[in-house]
Amino acid sequence: MSEHTLGPWSVDGSPTTDFDVVCADGRIAMVNGEDWSADMTEANAYLLAAAPELLEVLRDVREAWLAGRMGDVEGILTGDVCTDAIAKATGGVL
């Protein structure tokens, strides 16, 4: 498996332009599909930008689950880290 660019990533753009996902190292990934609406392009940009945080939450849940720490799993899934990752992935909509 190849390495990925570590987060945090952010979204830069507006519905009238392409959306860019700005990576922590300054690299930019343009999110634009020829057949996508502006809303779909924006939604995809937010989801892509949230990928590092979503991966971190999944890894934390998996680690706690495998170690039998159900209280930690519940805490992660109901806590701010998970809520913040979902909000970032959805552009602020929970």
C-alpha positions in Angstrom: 0.0 0.0 0.0 1.3 3.4 -0.8 1.6 6.2 1.7 -0.9 9.0 1.7 -0.4 12.7 2.4 -1.0 13.4 6.1 -3.8 15.8 7.1 -5.2 18.1 7.9 -6.6 19.0 4.5 -9.0 21.8 3.8 -11.4 22.9 1.0 -10.8 26.1 -1.0 -13.3 27.2 -3.6 -16.8 28.4 -4.4 -19.7 27.0 -6.3 -18.8 29.0 -9.3 -15.2 27.6 -9.5 -13.5 24.3 -9.1 -12.9 23.2 -5.6 -9.4 22.6 -4.4 -8.4 20.3 -1.6 -5.4 21.8 0.0 -3.1 19.2 1.7 -1.0 19.9 4.8 2.1 19.9 2.7 0.7 22.6 0.4 -0.1 20.3 -2.5 -3.5 20.9 -4.1 -5.9 18.3 -5.6 -8.5 19.9 -7.8 -12.0 18.3 -7.4 -14.0 18.7 -10.6 -16.0 16.3 -12.7 -17.2 17.1 -16.1 -20.6 15.7 -15.4 -20.9 16.9 -11.8 -23.1 19.6 -10.6 -21.6 22.4 -8.4 -23.3 20.8 -5.4 -21.7 17.4 -6.1 -18.3 19.0 -6.7 -18.5 20.8 -3.4 -19.7 17.7 -1.6 -16.9 15.6 -3.0 -14.3 18.2 -2.1 -15.5 18.2 1.6 -15.5 14.4 1.7 -12.0 14.2 0.2 -10.7 16.9 2.6 -12.0 14.9 5.6 -10.4 11.7 4.5 -7.4 11.9 7.0 -9.7 12.6 10.0 -12.1 9.8 9.0 -9.3 7.4 8.6 -8.0 8.3 12.1 -11.4 7.8 13.6 -11.7 4.4 12.0 -8.2 3.3 13.1 -9.0 4.4 16.7 -12.3 2.5 16.7 -10.7 -0.6 15.3 -7.8 -0.5 17.8 -10.2 -0.1 20.7 -12.6 -2.8 19.4 -9.8 -5.3 19.0 -8.4 -4.6 22.5 -11.9 -5.1 23.9 -12.2 -1.5 25.1 -16.0 -1.0 24.4 -16.1 2.1 26.5 -13.4 3.7 24.3 -15.3 2.7 21.1 -18.5 4.4 22.5 -16.5 7.4 23.5 -14.9 7.8 20.1 -18.1 7.3 18.2 -20.1 9.8 20.4 -17.2 12.3 21.0 -16.0 15.4 19.4 -13.4 13.8 17.2 -16.0 11.7 15.4 -18.5 14.6 15.2 -15.9 16.9 13.9 -14.8 14.5 11.2 -18.4 14.0 10.0 -19.0 17.7 10.0 -15.9 18.3 7.9 -16.9 15.5 5.5 -20.4 17.0 5.0 -19.5 20.7 4.9 -20.8 21.3 8.4 -24.0 19.3 8.1 -24.4 16.5 10.7 
